[in-house]
């Protein structure tokens, strides 16, 4: 039987995520970022499904050969989670195994669905690998700004709702973000043009979330924002990782230019709800 854990029970899944390099699952189990966890046994789980709080997919952790869990979670996703996801506006279920052994299990579980898949790379950056490069802001009213309490409360920012929503995509509140996360952005004419923030955090490691407004792409603004935040984190003894799809060539190019080293790759699966 599938059981949903309460947040104060998430620690029971600590052993299930200790062996994975996927920081998102560790951050949710540790209670740093919001999410929901479904397990095969409330006291001694062998396998679990983690629904990320930013609605960015389902993470499978633990024993991929646990046939009773695999059967049960498939039914639970079809009969319970699907309805909740549709109400939240989701159209696709994205399933990711935190170990390669989950790939076959996911393919077998959802053999009755039209599955598509993609490859993502997980990169990390340590200070010795950082490739410093001074990049000038474009001419005009551009400035690099730290994402602070004052910035998040500044309603005069023309796309303030965009800034706030990006933070709340990952964090349960702006207060928790300011306490455990952070970030930098490039501003232009009172608007956020490019943003780099901590999406997930586990201990001293920050998983970066980067986005640039369409009209500002091609101006190296993302690289400027990332570099500003990377240097800020290094000055505080922190480290960082960056997860992006293999097909996202611009993001991969930026990561490599800055010095991020590829640690692993994984396959994700998607099917229509």
N, C-alpha and C positions, 0 to 999 in steps of 0.2 A: 504494500500500500504506500502511496506517495503522501508525504507529510510536508507541509510548509513550516519552516522554522520561524520563530520570532527573532527579531534582531538580537536579543540578549542570548540567543542560542547559537548564533553564527559561529562562535568559537569552536563548536563541535566539528566544524569542517576544516579546521586549521591544518590538520595532517593531510587532507585531500589536496590542498593547494600549495603546500610547502615545496613540492617537487617541480612545480611549473614555473616557467619564466614569464608567464603572462601576468603582469602586475595588476590588471583590472580585478581578477578573481581574488587576489590577496587583499587588495584595498577594500573590497566589499566585505569579505569575511572579517577583516579587522575592524569594520565599522567606520572606516574613513569616508567611504562613498556609499550612496544609497543603492539598494538592490534588494531582490527577494531570492530566497534559497529554498529549493524543494529537494527532499532527500528520501531515501528508501527506508531509513530507520531514524526516529527522532533522537535516540541516545547514542547510537554507534553507527553513523552513516558510512557506507562503503562507496557510494556514488551520489552525485548531486548535480542539480541543474541550477545555475545562477542566472537570474534574469537581471541584466544590468539596469540600474536605476535611470540611466539616460535613454533607455529603450533601444540601445544599440546592440541588441543581440542576446542570444542565450549561450552561456558557457557550460560545457559538460566537463566535470572534474571527477577524479577518483577512478574507480575500477571500471574500465570500458567493457569488460567481459561479464559484468553483473547482469545476467539475462533478465532477472525478475525486475530490476530497476528499469532496464531498457524497455521492456514491455509496458511497465506501469507508467513511465514518464511519457511514452508515445500517446497512450490513451489520455493521460492527464492534459497533455498539450492540446490534443484534439478537442477534448470535451470541456475543459475549464479555461486554460490559458488563451486559447484561440479567441473565445468570446471577449475576454478582457482586453486582449490586444486590439481587436477590431474596434472596441469602444474607445480606445486611446488613439485611434486613427492609423494604426499600423496596417500595412497591406502585405508585408512580407515577414516571414520568420527567418532570421539569420542564426545559424547554429555553428558553433565553433568548439572543437575539442581542444582541451588544454594539453593533450598528449596525442601523438600520431595514431595511437591505438584507437582513438575515438573516431577516426575517419571511416573505417569500415563499419563500426557500430552505427554511426549516423546514417551512412548509406543504406544499411540494412533496415534501420528503424523507419526511414522515410522512403522506402522503395516504391511505395504506392503514390508518391508525389513526383512532380517534375522538378527534380533538383538541378540547380545550377551551382557552380562553385567558383571560387577565386583564390588567389594566393596573396598573402600579406607577409611583409617583412617586419621583424621587430629589431630595432637598432638601439644601441646605448651609446652614451658619450661620457668618456672620462677625461679629466683635465689634460693628461699627456697627449691625447688624440685631437684635442680641439685645434682647429685651423683658424687662427685669428686673421681677420681681414676687415679693414676699415671701409665700410660702404657708406657713401654719402646719401643723405635723403635727397629726393628730387627737389628741383627748384619749386618754390611756391610755399604755401602755408602748411608745411608738413612738420610734425614734431613727434618724438618718441616719448611716451608717457607710461609710467608704471600704473598698473591697475590697482588702485587704492580705494579705501572707503570713500574718499572725497569724489573720486571719479565715478564710482558706482552710484553715488547719490546725486550726481550732477545731471539734472533733468534737462539742462540746456543742450546736451549732446543730441544732435539731430536724430541719430539712430540709437538712442539710449536703450530702447527695448531690445534691440539686437544684442547689445553688450550684456545686458542683464540675463537675457534668455540663454546666451551661450554659457554663462557661468552656471545657471540653474539647470542646464542640461546635464551637468556632471555632479553638482553639489546640492545638498538638501537646503542650503541657505547661503546667502552672500556672506554672512558672518562666519560660517564654517569654512567657506572658500578663503576668506581673508586670514583665518587662523592657520589653516593647513596647506593652502595653495598659494596662488599668486599669478603674476603675469605682467606682460608689457604689451602695449599696442602702439600703432602708428596712427596719429590723428591728422585729419586734413579738413580744414574749414568746419570745425566743430562736429566732425563725424569720425567714427572709428573706421579706418580704411583696412587695417590688417591687425590681427589679434593672435597672440600666443599666450596660452594659460596652462596651468596644471589641470589636466582633466581628472586624473586619478593620482593618488599618492599612497605609497606604502613605505613606511620608515623614512629613509632619506632619499628615496627615489621618486621622481616626479615623471609621470607620463604626460607628454605634451599634447595639447590640442591646438591646432593652428587653422586659421581661416582668414581668407582675404576676400573682401567685397569684389564682385565681378569686375566692376569698372576700374579697379585699381590693380588688376593683375598685370604681370609683365613689367613691374617697376621695382622689383627686388624688395618690396615692402615686407613680405613674409620673412625673408632672410634677415632683414634688419631687426624685426620684432623678436625672432628666435634668438639671434645673437645677443640682443640686449638682455633677454631673460636667462639665457645660458650663462652669461658672465655674472649676472646677479646671483644665480644659484651656486655657481662655483665659489663665489666670494663668501658664501655661507656654508661651505663644506657639503653641499648637496650634489646629487647626480641626477641624470635624466635618461628617459628612453622615448622612442618615437616609433609608433606603429602605423604603417601605411600600406595600402595595396600595391602590389607589384605593377599594376597598370597605371598608377598615379606617377607618371614620369617627372612632372615638375617637383613634387614633394620629395621623391627619391633623389633627384639631382641636388636639391637644397641640402638634404640630410648628408649626402656624401661630401658636398663642398664644405660643410661645417666640420665634418670629421666623425659623424656618427658611424659606428661599426656594426655591421649586421651580426646579430647574435643567433637568430633563428628565423625560420619561415614556417608558416602554417597554412592549412587549407580551411576555408570557411564555406558553408553551404547555405543556400537560400531556396525557399519555396514559397509559393503564394498561399496566404492564409485563406 
